[in-house]
Amino acid sequence: MQNQQGKSEQEEQDTALLEPKKMTLEVARTQKPMRIDVYLAQQIENATRNKVQEAIADHRVLVNGKTVKANYKIKSLDTIEMTFLRPPAPELAPEDIPLDILYEDRDLMVINKTPGMVVHPAFGNWTGTLANAILHHIGKDAEELDTSDLRPGIVHRLDKNTSGLIIVAKNSTALHRLARQFASRQVEKKYQAIVRGVPDPPEGIIRTNIGRSVRNRKIMTCYAYEGKEGKTAVTEYRVQKNLGYFALVELLLQTGRTHQIRVHLQHIGTPILGDETYGGTSTAPLPFSKSERFMKNLLELIPRQALHAESLTFYQPTTHERISLIAPLPPDMLAVLEKIEKVLNV
């Protein structure tokens, strides 16, 4: 999606990495009194209590328009305004990291990303990313991309612990043309997820708005569809395998919001297994003996959200050939399915 200045949402996010971070929070009506430095360290991603205290001492934290001390106790409905300074990003460097490349031509490649790999550098993950690996792989061809960019050639992204297919452009023309395909929804992306519970009905469309949670800015939440909060998010789903107390679900994205699938599946009461942020690590008992131990075994098999970007369909940016690719389920998700089917006899 492009804004009025022609920048994509991702480009705006990358620019924001290098600028002071400004944020406004409204304390929830139900929030109990708490030191402001403790509260903000809990609410803001990558913020430590020391960083918060430095910001307070520098008068970069205002409560209801006034400066406060670190021991100030927040109150219900306080409005907190903050500015956090960020160090400049280091230069992106090539790194010899193995890649599982399913398709490659002169314009692009499609990579089957392993779980645990960060797509592009950000604070806390400057090295070991997919972007570092891409620069090493394409070598001299990297000159055709903006190597000062933190995400050279990366058209879209996957969460760190989501596995599966991701498209990478090898020149600026291909990058621009592929980005337009995503913006105009010509690219079809299908995902597979193992969820706790079985969606009812077994297929449908989830429509909500998605935005940052007021109570915890580190996570996303659902708001009223077409309401004032958040942005429109639409996900199609279909149960592929009913596994009794679990299900293998196919998902098709109509929009691309942050954590969209994870938030939507939690919203309908079937969180993705292993998703610590959105309710997928519960070991609450199921109605059979030793179910708590069984749940712990499953979570040991997949210490991440059981979400996989299975297929991509798009048009080659130069020849306009329609390309469809499939990445099979990774070993950890297969092991979980095998365990469920064996124990529950489904």
C-alpha positions in Angstrom: 0.0 0.0 0.0 1.3 3.4 -0.9 0.8 6.6 1.0 0.3 10.0 -0.6 4.1 10.5 -1.0 4.5 7.2 -2.7 6.3 5.4 0.2 5.2 1.9 1.1 4.4 1.1 4.8 7.6 -1.0 4.9 9.7 1.9 3.6 8.2 4.1 6.3 9.1 1.5 9.0 12.7 1.3 7.7 13.1 5.1 7.7 11.7 5.2 11.3 14.4 2.8 12.4 16.9 5.7 12.1 14.8 8.4 13.6 13.9 9.2 17.2 11.0 7.0 18.2 7.9 9.0 19.3 5.0 7.4 21.0 1.8 8.3 22.8 0.1 5.9 25.2 -3.1 6.2 27.1 -3.1 4.3 30.4 -6.0 1.8 30.5 -8.9 2.7 32.8 -8.4 -0.6 34.7 -4.6 -0.1 35.2 -3.4 -0.2 38.8 -0.9 2.4 40.0 2.7 1.5 39.0 6.0 3.3 38.7 6.2 4.9 35.2 9.7 3.5 34.5 8.5 -0.1 35.2 5.2 0.5 33.2 7.0 1.8 30.1 9.6 -0.9 30.1 6.8 -3.5 30.0 4.8 -1.6 27.3 7.5 -0.7 24.7 9.4 -3.2 22.6 13.2 -3.3 23.1 12.9 -0.7 25.9 14.8 -1.3 29.1 14.1 0.3 32.4 17.5 2.1 32.2 16.6 3.5 28.8 13.3 4.7 30.1 14.9 6.3 33.2 17.4 8.2 30.9 14.5 9.5 28.8 12.7 10.6 31.9 15.8 12.4 33.2 16.2 14.1 29.8 12.6 15.4 30.0 11.7 13.2 26.9 8.7 11.7 28.8 5.7 13.8 29.5 2.6 12.8 31.5 -0.5 14.8 30.7 1.9 17.4 29.1 4.2 17.7 32.1 7.6 16.2 33.0 7.7 13.6 35.8 10.3 11.7 37.8 11.0 8.0 37.4 9.1 7.1 40.6 5.9 8.8 39.4 3.0 6.4 39.8 0.8 6.3 36.7 -2.9 6.6 37.1 -5.9 5.5 35.1 -6.3 7.4 31.8 -3.0 9.2 32.1 -1.6 10.3 28.6 2.1 9.6 28.3 4.2 11.1 25.5 7.7 9.8 24.9 10.7 10.4 22.6 13.4 7.7 22.6 16.7 8.4 20.8 18.1 5.7 18.6 21.7 5.1 17.5 22.5 5.0 13.7 22.2 1.6 12.0 25.5 -0.1 11.1 26.3 -0.7 7.5 24.7 -3.9 6.1 27.4 -6.5 5.4 27.3 -9.8 3.3 27.4 -13.0 5.4 27.9 -16.5 4.2 24.6 -18.0 5.5 23.1 -21.0 3.7 19.8 -20.4 1.9 17.2 -22.8 0.7 16.5 -21.3 -2.8 13.5 -22.9 -4.5 13.6 -20.6 -7.6 16.0 -18.2 -9.1 16.4 -16.2 -12.3 18.2 -13.0 -13.3 15.5 -10.8 -11.6 14.6 -12.6 -8.5 14.8 -15.6 -6.2 12.3 -17.3 -3.9 13.7 -18.6 -0.6 12.3 -21.1 1.8 13.1 -19.3 5.0 13.9 -21.4 8.1 12.2 -20.6 11.4 14.3 -18.4 13.7 15.9 -16.3 10.9 15.2 -12.5 11.0 14.3 -11.1 7.6 16.1 -7.8 7.8 18.3 -6.0 10.4 16.7 -4.1 13.2 17.6 -3.1 16.7 18.8 -6.2 18.5 19.4 -8.1 15.3 22.0 -6.4 13.2 23.6 -9.5 11.8 22.7 -13.1 10.8 19.6 -11.9 8.9 18.2 -12.9 5.6 19.3 -9.5 4.2 23.0 -10.3 5.1 22.7 -13.7 3.4 21.2 -12.2 0.3 24.0 -9.7 -0.2 26.5 -12.6 0.0 24.6 -14.8 -2.4 24.1 -12.3 -5.2 27.6 -10.8 -4.8 28.5 -8.3 -7.6 24.8 -8.2 -8.7 24.1 -6.5 -5.4 25.4 -3.3 -7.1 22.0 -3.2 -8.9 20.3 -2.7 -5.6 20.5 0.0 -3.0 22.9 -1.6 -0.6 22.5 1.2 1.9 19.0 -0.1 2.4 18.4 -2.3 5.4 16.3 -4.7 3.3 17.9 -4.9 -0.1 15.6 -6.6 -2.6 13.2 -7.8 0.1 9.7 -7.2 -1.2 7.7 -8.5 1.8 8.5 -10.1 5.1 7.8 -13.0 7.4 8.0 -13.0 11.2 11.3 -14.4 12.7 9.7 -17.6 13.8 7.5 -18.1 10.7 8.9 -20.5 8.1 8.3 -20.5 4.4 8.4 -18.7 1.1 9.7 -15.1 0.6 10.5 -13.3 -2.7 13.7 -11.4 -3.1 14.3 -9.0 -6.1 17.8 -8.9 -7.5 17.6 -5.5 -9.2 15.7 -2.3 -8.5 13.3 -2.7 -11.5 12.2 -6.1 -10.4 11.8 -4.8 -6.8 9.5 -2.0 -8.0 7.4 -4.2 -10.2 7.0 -6.9 -7.6 6.1 -4.3 -5.0 3.3 -3.1 -7.3 2.0 -6.7 -7.6 1.8 -6.9 -3.8 0.2 -3.5 -3.5 -2.5 -4.4 -6.1 -3.0 -7.8 -4.5 -1.9 -9.8 -7.6 0.3 -12.0 -5.4 -1.4 -15.0 -3.8 0.0 -16.1 -0.5 -1.2 -19.2 1.3 -0.2 -20.3 4.8 -0.5 -23.5 6.9 -1.0 -23.3 10.6 -1.5 -25.9 13.4 -4.0 -24.4 15.8 -5.3 -25.4 19.2 -9.0 -26.1 18.8 -11.0 -26.5 15.6 -12.4 -23.4 13.8 -16.2 -23.3 13.6 -17.4 -23.0 10.9 -14.6 -25.1 9.2 -14.1 -22.4 6.5 -14.8 -18.7 6.4 -13.5 -15.2 6.2 -12.2 -13.2 9.3 -12.8 -9.5 9.0 -11.6 -7.0 11.6 -9.3 -4.0 12.0 -5.9 -4.7 13.5 -3.8 -2.2 15.4 -1.5 -2.1 18.4 -3.0 -3.0 21.8 -3.7 0.0 24.1 -2.7 -2.1 27.1 0.4 -3.6 25.6 2.0 -1.8 22.7 4.3 -4.8 22.0 1.4 -6.8 20.6 -1.4 -6.3 18.0 -5.1 -6.7 18.7 -8.4 -6.8 16.8 -10.8 -3.8 16.7 -14.2 -3.3 15.1 -14.2 -3.9 11.3 -14.1 -0.6 9.5 -13.9 1.2 12.8 -11.7 4.1 13.8 -9.0 2.0 15.5 -6.4 0.0 13.5 -6.4 -0.9 9.8 -8.7 -3.3 7.8 -7.5 -6.9 7.9 -9.1 -9.8 6.0 -8.1 -13.5 6.2 -9.7 -16.4 4.5 -9.4 -19.8 6.2 -10.2 -23.5 5.6 -9.7 -26.4 7.9 -7.6 -29.0 6.1 -7.5 -31.6 8.9 -9.8 -31.8 11.9 -7.6 -33.4 14.6 -10.1 -33.4 17.3 -8.7 -30.8 19.7 -6.4 -29.4 17.1 -6.6 -28.5 13.4 -4.4 -28.0 10.4 -5.7 -24.8 8.8 -5.0 -23.2 5.3 -5.0 -19.4 5.3 -5.2 -16.9 2.4 -4.3 -13.3 3.1 -6.3 -10.6 1.5 -4.4 -7.9 3.4 -1.0 -7.9 5.0 -1.1 -6.4 8.5 1.5 -7.1 11.2 0.9 -10.5 12.8 -2.4 -10.7 10.9 -2.8 -14.5 10.9 -1.7 -14.9 14.4 -4.1 -12.2 15.7 -7.0 -13.4 13.7 -6.7 -17.1 14.7 -6.5 -16.0 18.4 -9.6 -13.8 17.7 -11.7 -16.7 16.7 -10.6 -18.8 19.7 -8.1 -21.1 17.9 -4.6 -19.7 18.6 -1.6 -21.1 16.7 0.2 -23.8 18.6 3.4 -22.5 20.1 2.6 -18.8 19.7 3.7 -17.4 23.0 2.5 -13.9 22.2 -1.1 -14.8 21.1 -2.2 -17.6 23.4 -0.7 -20.7 21.7 1.5 -22.0 24.6 -1.3 -22.7 27.0 -1.1 -26.2 28.7 -4.7 -26.0 30.0 -6.0 -29.5 30.3 -7.9 -31.2 27.5 -10.6 -33.8 28.2 -8.4 -36.8 28.2 -5.9 -38.3 30.6 -2.3 -36.9 30.8 -3.3 -34.1 28.4 -1.1 -31.5 30.2 2.0 -33.6 29.7 0.9 -34.2 26.0 0.7 -30.4 25.5 4.1 -29.9 27.0 5.5 -32.5 24.6 4.0 -30.8 21.6 5.5 -27.4 22.7 8.9 -29.1 23.0 8.6 -30.3 19.4 7.8 -26.8 18.1 9.1 -24.0 20.3 7.7 -21.4 17.9 4.4 -20.5 16.3 3.4 -23.4 14.0 2.9 -21.2 11.0 4.4 -21.8 7.5 4.2 -19.7 4.3 3.4 -22.6 2.1 2.8 -21.2 -1.4 3.3 -18.1 -3.5 1.8 -17.2 -6.9 3.1 -14.1 -8.7 4.1 -12.8 -12.2 7.8 -12.8 -13.3 8.5 -9.0 -13.5 10.1 -9.0 -16.9 8.5 -11.9 -18.8 5.2 -11.7 -17.0 5.1 -15.5 -16.7 2.9 -16.7 -13.9 5.0 -18.5 -11.3 3.6 -20.8 -8.6 5.8 -22.3 -5.9 5.1 -24.6 -2.9 7.3 -25.2 0.1 6.4 -28.4 2.0 5.7 -28.3 5.8 9.0 -28.1 7.8 10.1 -31.0 10.0 8.9 -29.5 13.3 5.3 -29.0 12.1 5.3 -32.5 10.6 6.5 -33.9 13.9 3.7 -32.2 15.7 1.1 -33.5 13.3 2.5 -37.0 13.6 2.4 -36.8 17.4 -1.2 -35.5 17.5 -2.4 -38.2 15.1 -0.7 -41.0 17.0 -1.8 -40.0 20.5 -5.3 -39.0 19.6 -5.8 -41.7 17.0 -7.2 -39.3 14.4 
